[in-house]
Structure formats: C-alpha cells, structure tokens
Amino acid sequence: MPVAEGVTVEGKGMTAWQRSFAQYRDRRVLLILPLGFASGLPLLLTFSTLSAWFATAGVSRATIGAFALVSTPYALKFLWSPLIDRLPPPIPIGRRRGWGIAIQVALIAATLALGSCNPKVDLTHMAALAVLVAFLSASQDVVIDAYRVEILTPDQQGPGAAMIQTGYRIAMLVSGAGALIIAARFGWFAAYATMAALLSVGMLVFTFGPEPAIPPEAEPHTNARGWDAVREWLVTAVTEPFADFMRRPMWPAIVIFIVGYKLGEAMAGVMAMPLYISIGFSLNQIAAVSKLVGFFATVIGAIIGGVVTSKLGVMRALILCGILQSAGNLFYVLQAVGGHRLDYLALCVAAENLTGAMAGTALVAYLSDLCSPAFTATQYALLSSLAAVGRTMVASSGGVLADKLGWVPFFLLTTVATIPALLLLVWIARRDPTPWRKRQDSISA
C-alpha cells in the first residue's frame, strides 16, 4: 500500500485533529480533486444541460423526458467493470493510467461530436452519442474510483472521499450553470467544446500521477491457453471479485446497511422540490438558494466529513454522520411548519447539503475500505450501485407517502427511516470493528 507523503513528518507535535486536516495537503489526496472534477463534468451534459438545449430548440417534452434513459449506463457500470479490472489497457502505461487516458480521449471526442449536432434534425444521432458519452463517463468513474482507492492509504480514504465529492460538485456547477452561460453567449457547440477541453484535467493527472502497484493476486496468469485461458479469466475477473466479498464476515448485513444508509435522505430529497413549490417559492428563488447555499454547504460538508472520518475512523464517522444526516431532515419539518420564508429555505438547503455530504464522504470511505486491492474496480462499482438502490427504490414511493401522511409526518418518517441501518452498523462495528483493507494491510505486513 502507498505511504502518505509528508504526513508522518508533519504529524509530529500535532493534535489528532490537526493531523486530520494535514491529510488534505498530501500530494496524493490533492490529485483526487481534479479527478473528481473530470468524473462529475459529463453527467449534466447528458441530463439537465442537454434538456435545456432541447427545450430551446423546440423539442417536445415527451422526447426530452425519454432522453433521461441515456443515463442508464451509470447504474449498470458494474457489468463491464471486470473488463477494466483485468484486460490490458489500450495505452501501455499502467493498468489504471492506461485505461484512464484511453477512456478520457474517447470521452472528449464523443462530447465534441454531441455538441456538433443539431437537435432539430439529428435527434437519433444525438441519442446514440448521448448514450456513448454516458457509457464512457461511467467507465471513467470505474477507473477513477479504483485509482483513488488504490493510490491512498486506508487513513486517507476519508479525505480522498471529500476531494472526489468536492471536485464532482464543482464540475456539476460548471457543466450546469457554466455551460448554460457559454451557450447563451456563444452557442451550444462552444459550450460542449469547452466542457470537452476541461475534461483534459483528468488526463493530466493520469499522465503525470503515479501508477498504483498491482497486487500479486491481480497479476495475469499466462500459462493457460485457449478455452482454459477464457475459463480462468472468467473466474478471476467475474466470479472471484464477488466470491472474495462474500468470504467476509457478516457480508449480508453489510449489503443491507449499504442499501439503507442514505434511505431517509433519499426519501426527503425526492419530495424537497414539491415541498418548496407547494409553499409558494418560485423556481428562481429555489434555484438561487440551491446553487449558492447548496454548493458551499456541500463542499464544506464533504471536507468536514473527510476530517471526521480521518480523526474518528470510518465506523464511528459513519455513525455520527448518519445521525446528523437523519437530524438534517428535521429542517424540512421546520420549512413545512414555517411556510414561505427565504431564511428557512436557506437553512433547510444548507442543512440538507451539509449533513448529506458529510454522510456521503463517510460512506465513500467505507466502501473504499471494503474493496480488495486485487478487485478494486469491480467491487467498488458493485458497492456504489448498491448504495444507489435505496435512492432508486424510494423515488416512486415518496410521493404516495407524502400524499397520505402530509408534509410534517412524512418528513418525520424520513428522519427515522435510517435508524435500522444505523443500528445494524453498530452491530457490525461491535463484531468486526477493523476496516477490511486495514486488516489486510496488517496481515501482509
């Protein structure tokens, strides 16, 4: 495992909290910020920014809604992550860097091609290119997540998770509001070309950054030939990552916890916008507060979450941040009772984004600790997909519950919805308190 550069020396004479903040000055942790930016940049280019382009071009609402399906690759990336984990990269400069640069070159080209289309005449062509951009973006996420997990020590996973979220959030602001400003002044091709150029920051990291060492168990075997080689590859690339995870103590409980940890936040988030609109806030008011207050609250929350994770450890940070995340939903109750007040809206948005980012950082660090070095890309892609299951499951049920219960009881329900997952986490922590990667490091040492 890599050794953090500079932290050990600087850590002498520091308090534990100072050492936690000092992790953010480590060169490897800093490299994660531009990778998070590259990861988040393409998302809105196939979602809300593309929808805005279609709306200004007179495309029907039904067609715009149907284009939401182009984001499907993000939910299915675990299916092809074994290929990225095991196949030799197209560019022979290392397993992670080679795949990272190759995918990003293709992503830049696809983004430029999408931006050069005309939605009035090229909708079918644009659909294919949007799916391609989403597929390459999801594949890029597989490489970036694996690179982040492997390049950082277990103690740096919290700050690394904060950096990935901060870069991601900045990129969404740039590819959302930034792209719209450019499009309004210079046209849509200029907007998409600018976003494609900004993707090069990720290529710079992969070009000049270090390549994580390949663990012995991940080295390819070359003795087998023909069908034996195919069978061996299927075992090591597809079967073994899942078998490896299921050899861990209490893995079913871990899966249930991952699915349920952000369930309450997801339930509240689904109905946040309908709540604001029902109270009488205009879309401009909601957008202004969300973009300004929400952005800074998310960045601050991600950094605090990283510091707390580094100081307290992953398990205790998950519990603390999970409790704060649940308590943050009480501000929706305050908003529902207080009515049309901008100060309550700002407070609600700030609390939602601050606590959600703290919990998200702790969860990313936990998922990173669960990955074996030999199967990082495959296992992290699978675990992150499980973490999204809760958000997907409640998307359709939140409105029904809010209609039946009313705003205040509904948001009180979201406050306690995560309690079963937190209790399960306490049970897991008491029986298996050491993160998986730290235990593996101590065994290998």
N, C-alpha and C positions, 0 to 999 in steps of 0.2 A: 504493500500500500504506500502511496506517496506520503512524504513527511512535509508538514506545513513549513513553509519557508519563513523564517524571521519570527514566528510566534513564540518559539521556545526561548529565544534570547530576550526578546522584548518582554516576555511574560514574567521575568524576574522582578520582584518588587511590586507587581501589580496585584490589585484585588481581583477576585473571580469575575466581577462584572466588567472591569477594565480589560481583562484578557478576552472576554466575550466580544467586546466592541473591537478589540485589536484584530480579531479574525477577519474583519472587513478590509483590513489593509493588506492582507496576504495576496500575493500576485495571482495565485490560482483562483481564489474566490472572486477577485476583480474580473477575471476573464469570463466569468459566468454572466455578468451583466450584459455585455454585447450579444452573447449567445441567446439570452432571454429576449432581447430586442429582436433578433433575427427570427426567433421562434414565434413571437406574437404578431409580427408585421403582416404576414399573409392572411391572417384569419378574417379580418373585416373586408379584405379585398374580394372575398367570395361571399360576403354576408351583407352587412348593412351598407357599406360603401357601394357595393355592386347594386344593391337595391335602390340606392339614391340615384345612381346612374340610369337605371332602368326607368325610374319614376320620371326623371327629367326628359327621357326620350319618349315618353308616352306608352310604355309597355303596360299591359293590363295587370291589375292587382293579382289575378289568379296565376298569371305566369310568374310574377315576382315571388309569390308565395311558394310556387313549385320549385323555384331555384334554391330554396332552403335545403333541398335534398343533396345539393352538391357538397355539403359539409359532412356527409356520411363517412368518408374515409377517416375522419378524426376518431370516430367511435370504433372503427374496425382495424386500427393500425397494428394491434397485437397479432393479427393474422399473418402479416408478412414481416413482422419484426425478427423472426428466426432467420430469415434470409440475410438481413442486415447484420445479425449477430455472428453468422457463420461463413457466409460467402466471401471470397476475396474481393476487396473494393476495386472499382474500375481504375482508380488512381492509386498506384502502389506507394503510398507514403504512410502507411499505418492503417489499422482496422477502422478506427473511429474517424481520423482526419481524412482518410481517403474517401470513405463513404460520405462524410460531411461536405467536402468540397464538390464532389460529383453531383450530389443531390442539389446543392445550392446553385451550381451552374445551370442545371436543368430548370430549377425553380425561377431563376432570374429570366431565362428565355421564355418560359411559359407565361410569366407575369407580363412581359413585354408584348407577347402575342395576344394575350387577353386584352390589354389596353389598346391595341391597334384595331380592335373590332368595332363594328357599328351595330348596336343593338336593334336598329330598325330593320336590318337586313340579314344579320349574322347570328340570330339567337341560338340556332342549333350548334353552330360552330363555337359560340361563346359558352354554351353549356358544357361541351366537351372540354374546352380549355379550363373552365372553372373547376371541373372535377379533377383535371390534371393538376392544377395549382393546389387544390386541397389535398390530393394524394401525395404530392411532393412535399407539401408543408407538414403533413402528418408524418411522413417518412423522416423529414428533417428533425421533427420533435423526438423521434425514436433515437436518433444518433445523438442529439444534444443532451437528452436525459441520461443516456448511457455514459456519455463523455463526462457530464457533471458528476455523476455518482462515482465513476472510477478515478477521476483526477483529484477528488477531495478526500481527505481523511474522514473517518466517522464523526469526529468532533466538529468538522467544518460543514457537515451536511445542513445544519440549521442556517448558518449564514449563506450557504450556497442556494438553499431554497428561497431565502429572502431576495437574493440577487436575481434569480430566474424570474420571480414574480414581479420584481420592480422593473426589470427590462421589458417583460411582457406587457405590463401596464403602460409603460411609456410608448411602446410600439403601437398599442391599440389606440392611444391618443393621436399618434402621428398618422396612422393609416385610416383613422376615422375622421376627426375634425381637420387634421392637416391635409389629407387627400382632398377633402371637400373644398377647402380654401384654394388649393392649387387648381382643382378642376374649374372652379368658378372664374378664375383669372386666366388660365392658360389652356383649358380643355382637359378632357379625361385621359387622353394618351399621355400628356405631360404628368398628370397625377400618378398614373400607373408606372410610367418610366422612372419617376422619382423614387417611388417605393421599391422598384426593382434595383435601382442603384444603391439604396440604403441597405438592401439585403447583403451587400458585399462586406458589411462589418463582421458578419459571421464567418465569411471566407477568410478574413484577415486573422481571426482567432485560430481557425483550423490550420492556416498556413504557417503561422509563427508560434503557435502554442505547442506544448508538449504532447506527446502521444502516450496514453496510458499503457502500462505494461500488460501483456496478455498473460493471464494466469496459466500454469501448466495444464490444468484440466480443460482449458479452452483451446489449446493448440490443436490444429487439424491433424488427423491421422492420415497417413499417405500409403499405408501398406495394402489396404483393401482396393479391389478393382471391380469394375462392372457393377452388377446388382448388389454385391456385398458393400461396395462403397456407397451406393444410394441408400441401402438399408442402414448403414452406420451413420450416414449424415442425418437421416430422418430421426434416428434415436437421439443423437447428440443435439440436434438443432431444434427439434419439435417436442419429443417426448421427455427428454431429460430435464429441461427447464421446469416443467410442471411437476415432474416426479421429485425433483430437488426441493421445490417449495413444499410439497406435501409430506416430506420427511421431517419437517419442523414440528416442534411441539405445539399443539393447540392451533394448527393451521385453520380448521373450520371456524374457530372463534375469531381468529384474526380477519378472515374474509368477511364475516358478519359485521365486525367492528368497522372495517373499511367502508362497507356499503352504508352503514348507519351514521357515521361520524358527522357528516355535514347534512344530514337529512332535514333537521329543523331549519337550518339556514336556507336550504333549497326551497322548502315549503313556503317560507316567508318571502324569499326573493321572487318566487313566481307571482305572488299577489301584491308585491310592493307597488308596481305601477298602477294597477287598478285601484288600489287604496288611494294613492295620491290624486288620481283623476277624479274619483268619486267625491273627494273632499273639496275639489274645485281648483286645484293647481293647474295652470296652463302647461302645455308641453315645453314652452320656452323656459318657464320657471324651473321645471323638473330637470331639463337638460342643463341649464346653467349651474344649478346646485350640484347635480350629479357629476358633471365634468370637473368642476373646480374643487368642491369639497371632497367628492368621492375619490378623485385622483390622488390628492395629497394624503387622505386618510388611508388609502390602500398602500401607498409607498411607506408611510410611517408604520403602519401595522405590520407590513412584511419585514421591515428592519427590526422592529421590536420583537416580533416572533422569532427571528433568527437569533437575536441576543438571548432571549429567554430559553430557547432550545439549547444553545451552546452552554449557558450557565446552569440550567436545571437538569439537563439531559432530556432525551426525546420523550420518554414516557411521562415524566412529570409535566413537561411543557404541553404535551397533548391534553392532559387532564385539565391543567389551568386554562389553556387557551380554549378548550372545548366548553368549559364552564362560562368563560367570558363571551364566547360566541353565542351560547344559548341566552345569556342575560341580555346580549345586544338586541335580541328580538323584542324585548320589553319596550324598546323605544318606538316600535310600531304601535304598541298599545297606547303610548303617550300621544302619538300622532293621531290615532283614531279618536281618542277622547278629546284632545286639544283642538282638533279641526284645522281650519285653514290658517296656519301660522308658518311663515317662512323660517323663523328661528327653530321651530320644531322640526321642519323639513330638513334643515341643515344638520341639526343634531341627530336626527334619525339616519340620514345618509352617512354621516361621519361614523356613528356607532356601528352601523351595518358593515361598512367597508373596513374599518379599523379592526374590529374583532374577527371578521371573516378572513382578512388577510393574515392575522396572527395565527388563527387555527389552520389556515391553508398552508402556511410555511411549516408549522409543526408536522402536519400530515405529510407533506412532500419529503421532509427529512425522515419521517418514519418509513415511508415507502422505499426511500433510498436505502435505509438500513436493512430492509428485508431482502434486498437483491443480492444474490451470489455474484461474485466477480466474473464467474465463467458465463453467466447468462443474464447480464445486466439489462441489455436492450429488450429481450423478450419478457423477462419478469417485470420490469418497470412498466412496459406498455400494457401488460395484463393488469397489474395492480392499479394503475391510473385509470384504466377502463372500469374496473370495479368501483373505484371511488366516484365515477360519474353515474353509476347505475342509480344511486339514490336520487340524484337530480332529475334523471330521466323518468323514474317511476312516479315522482310526485307532480310532474308537470301537468298531467291531466286531472289529477285528483284535488289539487289545491283550490281550484275554483268552486268545485262542488262542495267542499268542506266549508269554504268561506260563505257560500250562499246559505248553507244550512245552519251554521253556527253564528254568523255575524262576525264583524271585524275583530272585536275585542276577544271573544272566546277563541276565535281561530288563531290569533297571534299568541295568545296564552298557550294554546296547544303546541304551536311551533317552538315555544320556549322549553317545553318539557320533552319534546319529541326525541331529542338526542340523549336524554338521560339513560335509556337502556344501553346505548353504545358506550357511554362513559363508565357505567357500572361494569360492563363487560371488559373494558380496558383496565380498570382497577383489578379485576380478577386475573387478567392476563399478566399484568405487571407484577403481581404478588407471586405468581408461579414461574414467570420467565422474565425477570427484570432486565437482563442484559440484551441490548440490541444484537441482532444476528451477525452483522458484519464485525462488531467489536469482539464478539465471541470467536468468530472465525479468525480474526487477526491474532488474538491471544493464543489460539491453537497453533497457527502457522509459525508464530514466533517461538 
